């Protein structure tokens, strides 16, 4: 128990306890079949390969950061949370990279904006374990009630009430966190704490090249598929892909916009390739 308490804070332990309780309850009430089905879906070959490649890349990042002194074993827990949270979300939202203008700037700003700092402070200072165990299901219940009320206008007043409750809880948590911050400011400014705070933006920036290249690969693969579906000659396809790459290089946004409006993909000669690319 001391090892767990030394590794995880009270909020994380409370969430873990409730997750185990819910999991056991679901196993008892609905059986193992849904979880087996979910596991099979996750273990689809393409998804499995992508996840392995992602974690290999993250492992390489960690190795580099460790060598230059900005990562150590104490950061393993935060790195795991980041991998299952930020990195996985970026991977799931891969299509947004090509569709969103200024994607890189947005991601970087999101990691250093005020709300990220507030989240770190709130998660750094937590209540006693018994308070967290009682608080977490209350917050989840309020969120669930608000979600349901938002989907039906007849429950609009309930939604407003839930927002009010969430606001009170949020203000209470912030007051507690910042009171603890000011009373223990030296502890917060310790080297280990600052490195923990900087870990998320550093990992996110380091992860960006991976998702950008993956998104770029996805765009070029879709174009190749369209060329093949148009039943073009294999030699023409090779020439077309080379010319498309020379035209757009790593500019995924421009490549995506061109791909959306490019019609048709049936090509018989090099002149038609130039017409298709339009440059």
N, C-alpha and C positions, 0 to 999 in steps of 0.2 A: 504493500500500500504506500510505503514511503517513496518507493521508486516512481510510482504513478503520480503521486502528489508533487514530486520534484520535477517531473517531466511535463505534466499537464496542469493548467490552472483550474480553479474550481468550476468555471463556466464550461470548460471542455469536458471535465469529469461528469458534470451534471448532464450535459447533452449526451455523452456516451452512455450513461446509465439509462436515460430515457430511450435511447435508440435500441439498447439491448431489450428493455421491457417491451417496446413496440414490436420488435422483431420476434421475440418469443411468443407474444400474443398472436401475431399474424400466422406464425407457424402452427400454433394450436388450433386457431379458428378456420384458416383457409387451406392449411396443408402446405407441402413443399413444392407442389407442381408449378405454381406461378413463378417461384424463384428459380426453378430449374429452367423454365422457358426463357426467363430474363437472362440467365447466365448463358444459355445457348445463343441468344441474340447478340450478346456482348462479345462472345467468342467467335463470331463470324470472321473468316480468314482475313479479309481486307481490314476490318476494324482492329483485329489483333495485331496485324503487322504495323499498322499506323501507330498504335499505342506503344508497341515495342520500340519503334523508331523514335517516337517522341521522348520516351524515358531514357533511351540511349543518348539522345541529344542533351537532355537535362543533366544526365550523369557527366557528360563531357563539360558542360558549363560549370558544374560543381567542382570538377577536377581542376579546371582552369582557375576558378575563383579561390579554391583552396590553396593553390600554389602561390597566388599573389597576396594571400593573407586576408581576404575579405569573406571567407567562409570557413567554418569548422563544424565539428560533429554536433555542437550545441545548436546549430541552425537546422538540423535534420528535420525536426518536427515542423518548423515554419516552412521549410522547403516542400515537405510533403503536402501541407495544407495548400500552398501556392500551386503545386502541381495538379492537385485534384480540384482546385478552384479556378484560379486565374488562367493557368495554361490550358486546362481542359475546355473552359468556356471559349477561349480564343480559337481552339481547334474546332469546336462545334460551330462557331460563327465564322468559319473560314471564308464563306462566300461574301461576307460583308467587306472583306479587304478590297476586292475589286470594285464593289458597288459603292463604297463610302469614300468620298473625297476627303483627303487629309487624315486618313485612317491612322497612320503612324503618330502624327501630332496628337490626335485625340487620345490614343492609348497612353502615350507618355504623360499627357496632362492629367488623365484620370488617376494615374498612380501618385501624383504629387499634389493634387488639389486638396483643399481644406478638409473635405469630407473624409479623405483617406487618412489624414492626420488624426481627425476626431475618432475614427474607427479604431486606429491603433491605440490611442489613449484609453478608450472605453474598454478594449479587450485586454489592455495591460493591467488595469485595476478592476478587480472583480469582487463580488460579495463573498461572504462565507458560503461554504458548500451547501448547507441546508437552505439558504436563501436562494441560491442558484437552482437547486432542485425544484423548489416551489415556483420560481419565477419563469423558467423556460417553458413548461406546459401552458402557463397562463398566456404568455406572449404568442405561442403557436396557436392557441385557441382563439385569441383575439384576431390574429391575422386570418385564420380560416373563416371566422364570422364576417370579417370585413370583405374578404374575397367573394363570399356567397352573396352578401348584401349588394356588392357592386354589380353583380350580374342580374339583379332584379330590382327595378325601380321602386317596387312596393316595400322594399326593405331599406330604403334610402336613409331613414332616421337611424336605423341600426348601424349602418355604415358610418354615419357621422359620430355616433356614440363610440364606436370602436376606434375611430381616428382620435377622439378625445382621450380615451384610455391609453392608446399607444403614445400619444403626446405626453401624458403625465408620466408614464413609465420611462420614456426617453429622456425627459427633463431630469427625472430622479436619478437615472443612471449617469447622465452627464455631470450633475452636481456632485455625486459621489466620486466619479472618476477624477474630476478636476480638483476637488478638495484633497483627494489622496495625492494627486500630482504636486500640488503646491506644498503639501506637508512632507513629501518625500522627493523633492525635486532633484537632489543629488543622486538618488538611486535611479531616477528616470534618465538622467543625463550620463549614466555610466556607459562605458564603451560598448559593452555587450548589448545594452538596450538600443543604443543608436544604430549598431550594426543590424540588429533585428528589424528596426524600423526601415532601414535602407535596403534590406534584403529583397523585398517585393519589387520596388522599382528597378533594382539592378537585375534581378532575374527576368523581369518582364522585358526590359530592353534587350537583354541577351537572348531572349526567346523569339524576339521579333523576326530576325533573319530566317529562322526555321519556318515560321508560319507564312512569311512572305514568299519564300521559295516554294513551299507546299501549295500555296494558292496559285502561284505562277504556273507550277507544274499541272495543276488541275485545269487551268484555263487553256493551256496548250494541248492537254489531253482531250478536252472537249472539242477543240478545233480539229484535231487529228481524227477524232471519231466522226465528225460531220463530213470531213473529206472522204473518209472510207465509206460512209453510208451513201454518199453520192456516187459511189462505184467508179471513182477515178483510177487511172493507171497508177501503179505503185511508184513509178519513176516521177510522175507528175506530183504525186503527194509529197515525196521527199523534197523536190524542188520548191514546192509551195510552202512547206513547213520552214525550210531554210530562209526563204525570202520574207516570210511573216516574222520570223525571229529577228532577222536583220533590220526589219522595219520598226519593230516595237521593243526589242531587247528585253529589259526587265521592267518596262513601263506597264505594269499590270492594269492600271486604270484605263490607259489608252487602248490596250489590247482588248479589254472587256467591252468597252464602248464600241470599238470597231466590230467585234465579233457579234454583237447584238444586231447591228444594222447590215452586216455583210450578207448579201444574197445574190445569186445562188452559189452553192459550193461545187457545182459541176464544172470541171475545167478540162479543156482538151489541149491547150497549148500555153506557152510562156506568156504570150500577150494577155491571155485571159487571167493569168495569175496576177499580172500588174494591174489589170482592171479591178480584180477582186480586192486587192490590197488598197488600191486608190492612192498610191504614193510612189 
